[in-house]
């Protein structure tokens, strides 16, 4: 369950930044982002947690640079948020690997993902408000919000069935 959430977070972070930088014509940077995203996913599967630290720094730096050159605020916030979530989940997966067998690891995972979901919803809400204020609310942003909403509802239904 955590690795799936990790993959979604990396895809959201890298994908959002790749989309906004591709729209601005930074093709070489987009290729670098996509290659790093693939490496980050592989590193998460192999539990190389140091890659997540590099990833969060790179995504936050690219989000800040995008704000400086006046790219779309919402996509940059979504990119930084995806990087933050992936970084957190990478560390959490490492800690779960070392958890004692007597601990309630499924319960710990559910609670941690519930907290992260709240952070993600608040972040996307602020990003949506920023896009509305700057009149940048587009069809692509609506599709991203719809996709995130569908994933959230799917996860909610799965949790309710188990509980």
DSSP file (Angstrom, degrees, kcal/mol; ACC not computed):
  #  RESIDUE AA STRUCTURE BP1 BP2  ACC     N-H-->O    O-->H-N    N-H-->O    O-->H-N    TCO  KAPPA ALPHA  PHI   PSI    X-CA   Y-CA   Z-CA
    1    1 A X     >        0   0    0      0, 0.0     4,-1.9     0, 0.0     5,-0.2   0.000 360.0 360.0 360.0 -43.0    0.0    0.0    0.0
    2    2 A X  H  >  +     0   0    0      1,-0.2     4,-2.5     2,-0.2     5,-0.1   0.891 360.0  53.0 -66.7 -38.1    2.8    2.4    0.9
    3    3 A X  H  > S+     0   0    0      2,-0.2     4,-2.7     1,-0.2    -1,-0.2   0.891 107.5  52.1 -66.2 -36.8    4.7    1.7   -2.3
    4    4 A X  H  > S+     0   0    0      2,-0.2     4,-2.3     1,-0.2    -1,-0.2   0.931 111.7  46.0 -61.8 -45.5    1.6    2.5   -4.4
    5    5 A X  H  X S+     0   0    0     -4,-1.9     4,-2.3     1,-0.2    -2,-0.2   0.880 111.6  53.2 -64.0 -37.7    1.2    5.8   -2.6
    6    6 A X  H  X S+     0   0    0     -4,-2.5     4,-2.6     2,-0.2    -2,-0.2   0.926 108.8  48.8 -61.3 -45.9    4.9    6.5   -3.1
    7    7 A X  H  X S+     0   0    0     -4,-2.7     4,-2.7     1,-0.2    -2,-0.2   0.921 111.4  49.4 -61.3 -44.8    4.6    5.9   -6.9
    8    8 A X  H  X S+     0   0    0     -4,-2.3     4,-2.4     1,-0.2    -1,-0.2   0.901 111.5  50.1 -61.3 -40.9    1.6    8.2   -7.1
    9    9 A X  H  X S+     0   0    0     -4,-2.3     4,-2.7     2,-0.2    -2,-0.2   0.919 111.7  46.5 -65.5 -44.3    3.4   10.9   -5.2
   10   10 A X  H  X S+     0   0    0     -4,-2.6     4,-3.0     2,-0.2     5,-0.5   0.932 113.6  49.2 -63.3 -44.7    6.5   10.7   -7.4
   11   11 A X  H  X S+     0   0    0     -4,-2.7     4,-2.1    -5,-0.2     5,-0.3   0.895 112.4  48.4 -62.3 -39.2    4.4   10.7  -10.5
   12   12 A X  H  X S+     0   0    0     -4,-2.4     4,-2.1    -5,-0.2     5,-0.2   0.936 116.4  42.6 -65.7 -45.7    2.5   13.7   -9.2
   13   13 A X  H  X S+     0   0    0     -4,-2.7     4,-1.8    69,-0.2     5,-0.2   0.968 123.0  35.4 -66.0 -54.3    5.6   15.6   -8.3
   14   14 A X  H  X S+     0   0    0     -4,-3.0     4,-2.9    -5,-0.2     5,-0.2   0.917 119.2  51.5 -67.1 -43.5    7.7   14.8  -11.4
   15   15 A X  H  X S+     0   0    0     -4,-2.1     4,-2.5    -5,-0.5    -1,-0.2   0.895 109.0  49.7 -62.8 -42.0    4.7   14.9  -13.7
   16   16 A X  H  X S+     0   0    0     -4,-2.1     4,-2.2    -5,-0.3    -1,-0.2   0.934 115.5  42.5 -63.4 -46.3    3.5   18.3  -12.5
   17   17 A X  H  X S+     0   0    0     -4,-1.8     4,-2.5    -5,-0.2     5,-0.3   0.899 113.8  51.7 -68.4 -39.3    6.9   19.9  -12.9
   18   18 A X  H  X S+     0   0    0     -4,-2.9     4,-2.3    -5,-0.2     5,-0.2   0.907 110.8  49.9 -62.2 -40.4    7.5   18.1  -16.3
   19   19 A X  H  X S+     0   0    0     -4,-2.5     4,-2.2    -5,-0.2    -2,-0.2   0.944 113.7  43.0 -63.3 -48.5    4.1   19.4  -17.5
   20   20 A X  H  X S+     0   0    0     -4,-2.2     4,-1.1     1,-0.2    -2,-0.2   0.884 117.3  45.8 -70.1 -37.2    4.7   23.0  -16.5
   21   21 A X  H  <>S+     0   0    0     -4,-2.5     5,-2.7     2,-0.2     4,-0.5   0.850 112.1  51.7 -74.1 -33.1    8.3   23.1  -17.8
   22   22 A X  H ><5S+     0   0    0     -4,-2.3     3,-1.0    -5,-0.3    -2,-0.2   0.895 107.5  53.5 -66.0 -39.4    7.3   21.4  -21.1
   23   23 A X  H 3<5S+     0   0    0     -4,-2.2    -1,-0.2     1,-0.3    -2,-0.2   0.817 109.2  49.0 -63.3 -30.3    4.6   24.0  -21.6
   24   24 A X  T 3<5S-     0   0    0     -4,-1.1    -1,-0.3    -5,-0.1    -2,-0.2   0.520 122.0-107.5 -88.2  -5.8    7.3   26.7  -21.1
   25   25 A X  T < 5S+     0   0    0     -3,-1.0     2,-1.3    -4,-0.5     3,-0.2   0.660  72.8 138.4  93.3  16.9    9.6   25.0  -23.6
   26   26 A X     >< +     0   0    0     -5,-2.7     4,-2.0     1,-0.2     5,-0.1  -0.554  18.0 160.4 -92.1  69.6   12.3   23.6  -21.3
   27   27 A X  H  >  +     0   0    0     -2,-1.3     4,-2.2     1,-0.2    -1,-0.2   0.869  68.7  51.1 -65.1 -40.3   12.6   20.3  -23.2
   28   28 A X  H  > S+     0   0    0     -3,-0.2     4,-2.1     1,-0.2    -1,-0.2   0.906 111.3  48.7 -64.9 -40.7   16.0   19.3  -21.8
   29   29 A X  H  > S+     0   0    0      2,-0.2     4,-2.6     1,-0.2    -1,-0.2   0.881 109.0  53.9 -65.0 -38.3   15.0   19.9  -18.2
   30   30 A X  H  X S+     0   0    0     -4,-2.0     4,-2.6     2,-0.2    -2,-0.2   0.915 107.7  49.9 -63.4 -42.8   11.8   17.8  -18.8
   31   31 A X  H  X S+     0   0    0     -4,-2.2     4,-2.4     1,-0.2    -1,-0.2   0.918 111.2  49.4 -61.1 -42.7   13.9   14.9  -20.1
   32   32 A X  H  X S+     0   0    0     -4,-2.1     4,-2.6     2,-0.2    -2,-0.2   0.905 110.5  50.6 -62.1 -41.7   16.1   15.2  -17.0
   33   33 A X  H  X S+     0   0    0     -4,-2.6     4,-2.7     2,-0.2    -2,-0.2   0.928 111.0  48.1 -61.2 -45.7   13.0   15.3  -14.7
   34   34 A X  H  X S+     0   0    0     -4,-2.6     4,-2.1     2,-0.2    -2,-0.2   0.893 112.6  48.3 -65.6 -39.5   11.5   12.2  -16.4
   35   35 A X  H  X S+     0   0    0     -4,-2.4     4,-2.3     2,-0.2    -1,-0.2   0.923 113.1  47.5 -65.1 -43.7   14.8   10.3  -16.1
   36   36 A X  H  X S+     0   0    0     -4,-2.6     4,-2.9     1,-0.2    -2,-0.2   0.894 109.4  54.6 -64.5 -38.0   15.2   11.3  -12.5
   37   37 A X  H  X S+     0   0    0     -4,-2.7     4,-2.2     2,-0.2    -1,-0.2   0.911 108.7  47.7 -60.7 -43.0   11.6   10.3  -11.8
   38   38 A X  H  X S+     0   0    0     -4,-2.1     4,-2.1     2,-0.2    -1,-0.2   0.911 113.6  48.0 -63.8 -41.7   12.2    6.8  -13.2
   39   39 A X  H  X S+     0   0    0     -4,-2.3     4,-3.0     2,-0.2    -2,-0.2   0.897 109.7  53.1 -64.9 -39.6   15.4    6.5  -11.1
   40   40 A X  H  X S+     0   0    0     -4,-2.9     4,-2.4     2,-0.2    -2,-0.2   0.903 108.7  49.5 -63.1 -41.6   13.5    7.7   -8.0
   41   41 A X  H  X S+     0   0    0     -4,-2.2     4,-1.9     2,-0.2    -1,-0.2   0.921 112.9  46.7 -63.5 -43.1   10.8    5.0   -8.5
   42   42 A X  H  X S+     0   0    0     -4,-2.1     4,-2.0     1,-0.2    -2,-0.2   0.921 112.0  51.0 -62.7 -43.4   13.5    2.3   -8.9
   43   43 A X  H  X>S+     0   0    0     -4,-3.0     5,-3.0     1,-0.2     4,-0.6   0.866 108.2  52.3 -63.9 -36.5   15.3    3.7   -5.8
   44   44 A X  H  <5S+     0   0    0     -4,-2.4     3,-0.5     3,-0.2    -1,-0.2   0.887 108.7  50.1 -65.7 -38.3   12.1    3.5   -3.8
   45   45 A X  H  <5S+     0   0    0     -4,-1.9    -2,-0.2     1,-0.2    -1,-0.2   0.879 114.4  44.1 -65.7 -37.6   11.6   -0.1   -4.9
   46   46 A X  H  <5S-     0   0    0     -4,-2.0    -1,-0.2    -5,-0.1    -2,-0.2   0.488 114.1-120.0 -84.4  -4.1   15.2   -0.9   -3.8
   47   47 A X  T  <5 +     0   0    0     -4,-0.6     2,-1.3    -3,-0.5    -3,-0.2   0.840  55.5 157.3  65.8  37.1   14.7    1.2   -0.5
   48   48 A X    > < -     0   0    0     -5,-3.0     3,-1.2     1,-0.2     4,-0.5  -0.742  15.5-179.8 -88.0  89.4   17.5    3.6   -1.4
   49   49 A X  T >>  +     0   0    0     -2,-1.3     4,-1.0     1,-0.3     3,-0.7   0.706  67.8  73.0 -70.5 -20.6   16.2    6.4    0.9
   50   50 A X  H 3> S+     0   0    0      1,-0.2     4,-1.6     2,-0.2    -1,-0.3   0.801  88.8  63.1 -64.3 -26.8   19.0    8.9    0.1
   51   51 A X  H <> S+     0   0    0     -3,-1.2     4,-2.7     1,-0.2    -1,-0.2   0.854  96.4  58.0 -66.5 -33.2   17.5    9.4   -3.4
   52   52 A X  H <> S+     0   0    0     -3,-0.7     4,-2.6    -4,-0.5    -1,-0.2   0.866 103.4  52.8 -64.5 -35.5   14.3   10.8   -1.8
   53   53 A X  H  X S+     0   0    0     -4,-1.0     4,-1.6     2,-0.2    -1,-0.2   0.906 112.0  44.7 -66.4 -40.8   16.4   13.5   -0.1
   54   54 A X  H  X S+     0   0    0     -4,-1.6     4,-2.5     2,-0.2    -2,-0.2   0.909 113.2  53.3 -65.5 -41.8   17.9   14.5   -3.4
   55   55 A X  H  X S+     0   0    0     -4,-2.7     4,-2.8     1,-0.2     5,-0.2   0.911 107.6  47.9 -61.7 -46.0   14.5   14.4   -5.0
   56   56 A X  H  X S+     0   0    0     -4,-2.6     4,-2.3     1,-0.2     5,-0.3   0.907 113.2  49.1 -65.1 -39.5   12.8   16.7   -2.5
   57   57 A X  H  X S+     0   0    0     -4,-1.6     4,-2.3    -5,-0.2    -2,-0.2   0.930 113.9  45.6 -63.5 -44.1   15.6   19.2   -2.9
   58   58 A X  H  X S+     0   0    0     -4,-2.5     4,-2.6     2,-0.2    -2,-0.2   0.920 114.4  47.0 -67.0 -44.0   15.5   19.1   -6.6
   59   59 A X  H  X S+     0   0    0     -4,-2.8     4,-2.1     2,-0.2    -1,-0.2   0.895 114.3  46.6 -67.8 -39.5   11.7   19.4   -6.9
   60   60 A X  H  X S+     0   0    0     -4,-2.3     4,-2.6    -5,-0.2    -1,-0.2   0.909 113.6  49.5 -67.7 -40.3   11.5   22.2   -4.4
   61   61 A X  H  X S+     0   0    0     -4,-2.3     4,-2.6    -5,-0.3    -2,-0.2   0.922 112.9  46.4 -63.9 -43.4   14.3   24.1   -6.1
   62   62 A X  H  X S+     0   0    0     -4,-2.6     4,-2.3     2,-0.2    -1,-0.2   0.853 111.8  51.7 -68.1 -33.6   12.7   23.6   -9.5
   63   63 A X  H  X S+     0   0    0     -4,-2.1     4,-2.0    -5,-0.2    -2,-0.2   0.923 111.4  47.4 -66.6 -43.1    9.3   24.7   -8.1
   64   64 A X  H  X S+     0   0    0     -4,-2.6     4,-2.0     2,-0.2    -2,-0.2   0.912 112.3  49.0 -63.0 -42.7   11.0   27.9   -6.6
   65   65 A X  H  X S+     0   0    0     -4,-2.6     4,-2.1     1,-0.2    -1,-0.2   0.898 109.1  53.7 -64.1 -39.2   12.8   28.6   -9.9
   66   66 A X  H  <>S+     0   0    0     -4,-2.3     5,-3.0     1,-0.2    -1,-0.2   0.881 108.3  49.4 -62.5 -38.0    9.4   28.1  -11.7
   67   67 A X  H ><5S+     0   0    0     -4,-2.0     3,-1.1     3,-0.2    -1,-0.2   0.891 108.9  53.9 -65.1 -38.0    7.8   30.7   -9.4
   68   68 A X  H 3<5S+     0   0    0     -4,-2.0    -2,-0.2     1,-0.3    -1,-0.2   0.871 111.6  43.3 -65.5 -37.3   10.7   33.1  -10.1
   69   69 A X  T 3<5S-     0   0    0     -4,-2.1    -1,-0.3    -5,-0.1    -2,-0.2   0.266 119.7-111.2 -94.7  13.7   10.2   32.8  -13.9
   70   70 A X  T < 5 +     0   0    0     -3,-1.1    -3,-0.2    -5,-0.1    -2,-0.1   0.875  58.2 159.1  65.7  45.4    6.4   33.1  -13.5
   71   71 A X      < -     0   0    0     -5,-3.0     2,-0.3     1,-0.1    -1,-0.1  -0.357  59.3 -57.0 -83.7 176.6    5.3   29.6  -14.5
   72   72 A X     >  -     0   0    0      1,-0.1     4,-1.7   -52,-0.1     5,-0.2  -0.377  48.0-150.5 -63.5 118.6    1.9   28.3  -13.4
   73   73 A X  H  > S+     0   0    0     -2,-0.3     4,-2.5     1,-0.2     5,-0.2   0.869  89.7  54.4 -59.7 -44.0    1.7   28.4   -9.6
   74   74 A X  H  > S+     0   0    0      1,-0.2     4,-2.5     2,-0.2    -1,-0.2   0.903 108.3  47.8 -62.2 -43.7   -0.6   25.5   -9.1
   75   75 A X  H  > S+     0   0    0      2,-0.2     4,-2.1     1,-0.2    -1,-0.2   0.870 112.2  50.7 -66.0 -35.8    1.5   23.1  -11.1
   76   76 A X  H  X S+     0   0    0     -4,-1.7     4,-2.4     2,-0.2    -2,-0.2   0.898 110.9  48.0 -69.0 -40.0    4.6   24.2   -9.2
   77   77 A X  H  X S+     0   0    0     -4,-2.5     4,-2.8     2,-0.2    -2,-0.2   0.916 111.6  50.7 -64.5 -42.4    2.8   23.7   -5.8
   78   78 A X  H  X S+     0   0    0     -4,-2.5     4,-2.6    -5,-0.2    -2,-0.2   0.881 110.0  51.0 -62.9 -37.4    1.6   20.3   -7.0
   79   79 A X  H  X S+     0   0    0     -4,-2.1     4,-2.1     2,-0.2    -2,-0.2   0.933 113.0  43.7 -64.6 -46.5    5.2   19.4   -8.0
   80   80 A X  H  X S+     0   0    0     -4,-2.4     4,-2.4     2,-0.2    -2,-0.2   0.896 114.3  51.2 -65.4 -39.4    6.6   20.4   -4.6
   81   81 A X  H  X S+     0   0    0     -4,-2.8     4,-2.6     2,-0.2     5,-0.2   0.917 109.1  50.1 -64.5 -43.9    3.8   18.7   -2.8
   82   82 A X  H  X S+     0   0    0     -4,-2.6     4,-2.4     1,-0.2    -1,-0.2   0.904 111.6  49.0 -60.8 -41.2    4.3   15.4   -4.7
   83   83 A X  H  X S+     0   0    0     -4,-2.1     4,-2.5     2,-0.2    -2,-0.2   0.906 111.1  49.8 -64.1 -41.6    8.0   15.6   -3.9
   84   84 A X  H  X S+     0   0    0     -4,-2.4     4,-2.4     2,-0.2    -2,-0.2   0.919 112.3  47.0 -63.0 -44.5    7.3   16.2   -0.2
   85   85 A X  H  X S+     0   0    0     -4,-2.6     4,-2.7     2,-0.2     5,-0.2   0.911 113.0  48.7 -64.9 -42.3    4.8   13.3    0.0
   86   86 A X  H  X S+     0   0    0     -4,-2.4     4,-2.2     2,-0.2    -2,-0.2   0.901 111.3  50.3 -65.1 -40.3    7.3   10.9   -1.8
   87   87 A X  H  X S+     0   0    0     -4,-2.5     4,-1.9     2,-0.2    -2,-0.2   0.929 113.1  46.2 -62.0 -45.5   10.1   12.0    0.5
   88   88 A X  H  X S+     0   0    0     -4,-2.4     4,-2.5     1,-0.2    -2,-0.2   0.919 113.3  48.2 -64.3 -44.5    7.9   11.3    3.5
   89   89 A X  H  X S+     0   0    0     -4,-2.7     4,-2.8     2,-0.2    -1,-0.2   0.853 107.4  56.5 -67.0 -33.7    6.7    8.0    2.3
   90   90 A X  H  X S+     0   0    0     -4,-2.2     4,-1.6     2,-0.2    -1,-0.2   0.937 111.6  42.5 -61.8 -46.0   10.2    6.9    1.4
   91   91 A X  H  X S+     0   0    0     -4,-1.9     4,-2.2     1,-0.2    -2,-0.2   0.894 113.7  52.4 -66.6 -39.4   11.3    7.5    5.0
   92   92 A X  H  X S+     0   0    0     -4,-2.5     4,-2.5     1,-0.2    -2,-0.2   0.899 106.7  52.4 -65.2 -40.1    8.1    5.9    6.4
   93   93 A X  H  X S+     0   0    0     -4,-2.8     4,-1.8     1,-0.2    -1,-0.2   0.887 109.1  51.1 -62.4 -37.5    8.6    2.7    4.3
   94   94 A X  H  X S+     0   0    0     -4,-1.6     4,-0.9    -5,-0.2    -2,-0.2   0.923 111.3  47.1 -64.0 -43.7   12.2    2.5    5.7
   95   95 A X  H  < S+     0   0    0     -4,-2.2     3,-0.5     1,-0.2    -2,-0.2   0.875 109.7  53.2 -67.3 -36.1   10.9    2.8    9.2
   96   96 A X  H >< S+     0   0    0     -4,-2.5     3,-1.3     1,-0.2    -1,-0.2   0.859 101.5  60.7 -65.8 -35.0    8.1    0.2    8.6
   97   97 A X  H 3< S+     0   0    0     -4,-1.8    -1,-0.2     1,-0.3    -2,-0.2   0.833 109.5  42.6 -59.8 -31.2   10.8   -2.3    7.4
   98   98 A X  T 3< S+     0   0    0     -4,-0.9    -1,-0.3    -3,-0.5    -2,-0.2   0.329  88.0 122.6 -98.3   6.6   12.4   -2.1   10.8
   99   99 A X  S <  S-     0   0    0     -3,-1.3     2,-0.1    -4,-0.2    -3,-0.1  -0.379  70.8-103.8 -70.1 147.8    9.2   -2.2   12.8
  100  100 A X    >   -     0   0    0      1,-0.1     3,-1.6    -2,-0.1     5,-0.2  -0.406  25.9-120.2 -69.4 147.2    8.8   -5.0   15.3
  101  101 A X  T 3  S+     0   0    0      1,-0.3     4,-0.2    -2,-0.1    -1,-0.1   0.765 111.3  59.7 -61.4 -26.6    6.5   -7.9   14.3
  102  102 A X  T 3  S+     0   0    0      2,-0.1    -1,-0.3     3,-0.0     2,-0.1   0.639  86.3  98.0 -78.6 -13.6    4.3   -7.3   17.3
  103  103 A X  S <  S-     0   0    0     -3,-1.6     2,-1.8     1,-0.1     3,-0.2  -0.395  86.6-112.7 -75.9 154.1    3.5   -3.7   16.2
  104  104 A X     >  +     0   0    0      1,-0.2     4,-2.5    -2,-0.1     5,-0.2  -0.571  45.9 167.2 -84.2  75.6    0.3   -2.9   14.3
  105  105 A X  H  > S+     0   0    0     -2,-1.8     4,-2.6     1,-0.2    -1,-0.2   0.879  72.7  52.8 -65.7 -37.9    2.0   -2.0   11.0
  106  106 A X  H  > S+     0   0    0     -3,-0.2     4,-2.4     1,-0.2    -1,-0.2   0.917 112.1  47.1 -62.1 -38.3   -1.2   -2.0    8.9
  107  107 A X  H  > S+     0   0    0      2,-0.2     4,-2.4     1,-0.2    -2,-0.2   0.903 111.3  50.9 -66.3 -40.9   -2.8    0.4   11.4
  108  108 A X  H  X S+     0   0    0     -4,-2.5     4,-2.4     1,-0.2    -2,-0.2   0.906 110.9  49.3 -62.0 -41.1    0.3    2.6   11.4
  109  109 A X  H  X S+     0   0    0     -4,-2.6     4,-2.8     2,-0.2     5,-0.2   0.923 110.6  49.4 -64.6 -44.4    0.2    2.7    7.6
  110  110 A X  H  X S+     0   0    0     -4,-2.4     4,-2.1     1,-0.2    -2,-0.2   0.926 113.5  46.0 -61.3 -45.1   -3.5    3.6    7.5
  111  111 A X  H  X S+     0   0    0     -4,-2.4     4,-2.1     2,-0.2    -1,-0.2   0.910 113.8  48.4 -65.3 -41.6   -3.0    6.4   10.0
  112  112 A X  H  X S+     0   0    0     -4,-2.4     4,-2.4    -5,-0.2    -2,-0.2   0.931 112.9  47.2 -65.6 -44.4    0.1    7.8    8.3
  113  113 A X  H  X S+     0   0    0     -4,-2.8     4,-2.2     1,-0.2    -1,-0.2   0.847 109.3  55.1 -65.9 -32.6   -1.6    7.7    4.9
  114  114 A X  H  X S+     0   0    0     -4,-2.1     4,-1.8    -5,-0.2    -1,-0.2   0.920 109.5  46.6 -64.8 -42.8   -4.7    9.4    6.3
  115  115 A X  H  X S+     0   0    0     -4,-2.1     4,-2.0     1,-0.2    -2,-0.2   0.909 112.9  49.2 -64.3 -41.8   -2.5   12.3    7.7
  116  116 A X  H  X S+     0   0    0     -4,-2.4     4,-2.7     1,-0.2    -1,-0.2   0.864 106.9  56.1 -66.0 -35.0   -0.7   12.5    4.3
  117  117 A X  H  X S+     0   0    0     -4,-2.2     4,-2.6     2,-0.2    -1,-0.2   0.906 106.4  50.3 -62.6 -41.0   -4.1   12.6    2.5
  118  118 A X  H  X S+     0   0    0     -4,-1.8     4,-2.4     2,-0.2    -2,-0.2   0.922 111.6  48.1 -62.7 -44.0   -5.1   15.6    4.6
  119  119 A X  H  X S+     0   0    0     -4,-2.0     4,-2.6     1,-0.2    -2,-0.2   0.918 112.7  48.9 -61.6 -43.5   -1.8   17.4    3.8
  120  120 A X  H  X S+     0   0    0     -4,-2.7     4,-2.8     2,-0.2     5,-0.2   0.908 111.0  49.2 -64.8 -42.4   -2.3   16.6    0.1
  121  121 A X  H  X S+     0   0    0     -4,-2.6     4,-2.2     2,-0.2    -1,-0.2   0.926 113.0  46.9 -63.3 -44.6   -5.9   17.8    0.0
  122  122 A X  H  X S+     0   0    0     -4,-2.4     4,-2.4     2,-0.2    -2,-0.2   0.918 113.3  49.6 -63.8 -42.6   -5.0   21.1    1.8
  123  123 A X  H  X S+     0   0    0     -4,-2.6     4,-2.3     1,-0.2    -2,-0.2   0.923 112.8  45.6 -61.8 -45.2   -2.0   21.6   -0.6
  124  124 A X  H  X S+     0   0    0     -4,-2.8     4,-2.3     2,-0.2    -1,-0.2   0.832 110.5  55.2 -69.0 -30.8   -4.1   21.0   -3.7
  125  125 A X  H  X S+     0   0    0     -4,-2.2     4,-2.3    -5,-0.2    -2,-0.2   0.935 110.1  45.2 -64.3 -46.2   -6.8   23.3   -2.3
  126  126 A X  H  X S+     0   0    0     -4,-2.4     4,-2.5     1,-0.2    -2,-0.2   0.894 112.8  51.3 -63.8 -39.3   -4.3   26.1   -1.9
  127  127 A X  H  X S+     0   0    0     -4,-2.3     4,-2.2     2,-0.2    -1,-0.2   0.902 110.0  49.6 -64.0 -40.3   -2.9   25.4   -5.3
  128  128 A X  H  X S+     0   0    0     -4,-2.3     4,-2.4     2,-0.2    -2,-0.2   0.903 110.5  49.8 -65.0 -41.0   -6.4   25.6   -6.8
  129  129 A X  H  X S+     0   0    0     -4,-2.3     4,-2.6     2,-0.2    -2,-0.2   0.920 110.4  50.7 -62.7 -43.0   -7.1   28.9   -5.0
  130  130 A X  H  X S+     0   0    0     -4,-2.5     4,-2.1     1,-0.2    -2,-0.2   0.898 111.3  48.3 -61.6 -39.8   -3.8   30.2   -6.4
  131  131 A X  H  <>S+     0   0    0     -4,-2.2     5,-3.3     2,-0.2     6,-0.8   0.868 111.3  49.9 -70.5 -35.2   -4.8   29.2   -9.9
  132  132 A X  H ><5S+     0   0    0     -4,-2.4     3,-0.9     3,-0.2    -2,-0.2   0.922 111.3  48.8 -66.7 -42.9   -8.2   30.7   -9.6
  133  133 A X  H 3<5S+     0   0    0     -4,-2.6    -2,-0.2     1,-0.3    -1,-0.2   0.905 116.1  42.4 -63.3 -41.7   -6.8   34.0   -8.4
  134  134 A X  T 3<5S-     0   0    0     -4,-2.1    -1,-0.3    -5,-0.2    -2,-0.2   0.387 112.2-121.4 -86.5   4.6   -4.3   34.1  -11.2
  135  135 A X  T < 5S+     0   0    0     -3,-0.9    -3,-0.2    -4,-0.2    -4,-0.1   0.896  77.7 122.9  55.9  45.8   -6.9   32.9  -13.7
  136  136 A X      < +     0   0    0     -5,-3.3     2,-0.6    -6,-0.1    -4,-0.2   0.216  23.0 133.3-115.6  10.1   -4.9   29.9  -14.6
  137  137 A X        +     0   0    0     -6,-0.8     2,-0.2    -5,-0.1    -9,-0.0  -0.523  37.6 175.2 -68.9 112.1   -7.5   27.2  -13.8
  138  138 A X     >  -     0   0    0     -2,-0.6     4,-2.0     1,-0.1     5,-0.1  -0.576  48.0-102.2-117.1 174.6   -7.4   25.0  -16.8
  139  139 A X  H  > S+     0   0    0      1,-0.2     4,-2.3     2,-0.2     5,-0.2   0.875 121.0  55.9 -63.2 -38.3   -8.8   21.7  -18.1
  140  140 A X  H  > S+     0   0    0      2,-0.2     4,-2.2     1,-0.2    -1,-0.2   0.908 107.1  48.7 -62.0 -41.8   -5.6   20.0  -17.3
  141  141 A X  H  > S+     0   0    0      1,-0.2     4,-2.6     2,-0.2    -1,-0.2   0.898 110.0  52.0 -64.8 -39.8   -5.8   21.1  -13.7
  142  142 A X  H  X S+     0   0    0     -4,-2.0     4,-2.3     1,-0.2    -2,-0.2   0.892 109.0  50.6 -62.3 -39.8   -9.4   19.9  -13.5
  143  143 A X  H  X S+     0   0    0     -4,-2.3     4,-2.7     2,-0.2    -2,-0.2   0.897 109.6  50.4 -65.7 -40.0   -8.3   16.5  -14.8
  144  144 A X  H  X S+     0   0    0     -4,-2.2     4,-2.6     2,-0.2     5,-0.2   0.942 111.8  47.3 -61.8 -47.1   -5.5   16.3  -12.2
  145  145 A X  H  X S+     0   0    0     -4,-2.6     4,-2.3     1,-0.2    -2,-0.2   0.885 112.5  50.1 -62.1 -38.2   -8.0   17.2   -9.4
  146  146 A X  H  X S+     0   0    0     -4,-2.3     4,-2.6     2,-0.2    -1,-0.2   0.925 111.1  48.6 -64.7 -44.7  -10.5   14.6  -10.8
  147  147 A X  H  X S+     0   0    0     -4,-2.7     4,-2.4     2,-0.2    -2,-0.2   0.918 113.0  47.2 -62.0 -44.0   -7.8   11.9  -10.9
  148  148 A X  H  X S+     0   0    0     -4,-2.6     4,-2.3     1,-0.2    -1,-0.2   0.894 112.3  51.1 -64.8 -39.4   -6.7   12.6   -7.4
  149  149 A X  H  X S+     0   0    0     -4,-2.3     4,-2.5    -5,-0.2    -2,-0.2   0.906 110.0  48.4 -64.1 -42.1  -10.3   12.6   -6.2
  150  150 A X  H  X S+     0   0    0     -4,-2.6     4,-2.5     2,-0.2    -2,-0.2   0.916 112.1  49.1 -64.9 -43.3  -11.0    9.3   -7.8
  151  151 A X  H  X S+     0   0    0     -4,-2.4     4,-2.3     1,-0.2    -2,-0.2   0.904 112.0  50.0 -61.9 -40.3   -7.8    7.8   -6.3
  152  152 A X  H  X S+     0   0    0     -4,-2.3     4,-2.3     2,-0.2    -2,-0.2   0.916 111.4  46.9 -64.4 -43.7   -8.9    9.2   -2.9
  153  153 A X  H  X S+     0   0    0     -4,-2.5     4,-2.5     2,-0.2    -2,-0.2   0.888 111.0  52.5 -66.1 -38.5  -12.4    7.8   -3.1
  154  154 A X  H  X S+     0   0    0     -4,-2.5     4,-2.2     1,-0.2    -2,-0.2   0.921 111.2  46.9 -61.1 -43.8  -11.0    4.4   -4.2
  155  155 A X  H  X S+     0   0    0     -4,-2.3     4,-2.4     2,-0.2    -2,-0.2   0.897 110.8  52.3 -65.3 -40.1   -8.7    4.3   -1.2
  156  156 A X  H  X S+     0   0    0     -4,-2.3     4,-2.4     2,-0.2    -2,-0.2   0.919 109.8  48.3 -61.3 -44.8  -11.6    5.4    1.1
  157  157 A X  H  X S+     0   0    0     -4,-2.5     4,-2.2     1,-0.2    -1,-0.2   0.907 111.1  51.1 -63.2 -41.2  -13.8    2.5   -0.2
  158  158 A X  H  X S+     0   0    0     -4,-2.2     4,-1.8     1,-0.2    -2,-0.2   0.910 111.0  48.2 -63.8 -40.7  -10.9    0.1    0.3
  159  159 A X  H  X S+     0   0    0     -4,-2.4     4,-2.1     1,-0.2    -2,-0.2   0.905 111.2  50.2 -65.4 -40.6  -10.3    1.2    3.9
  160  160 A X  H  < S+     0   0    0     -4,-2.4    -1,-0.2     1,-0.2    -2,-0.2   0.871 108.9  52.0 -67.2 -35.6  -14.1    1.0    4.7
  161  161 A X  H  < S+     0   0    0     -4,-2.2    -1,-0.2     1,-0.2    -2,-0.2   0.890 113.6  43.8 -66.7 -38.2  -14.3   -2.5    3.3
  162  162 A X  H  <        0   0    0     -4,-1.8    -2,-0.2     1,-0.2    -1,-0.2   0.843 360.0 360.0 -73.6 -32.7  -11.3   -3.6    5.4
  163  163 A X     <        0   0    0     -4,-2.1    -1,-0.2    -5,-0.2    -2,-0.2   0.462 360.0 360.0 -83.3 360.0  -12.6   -1.9    8.5
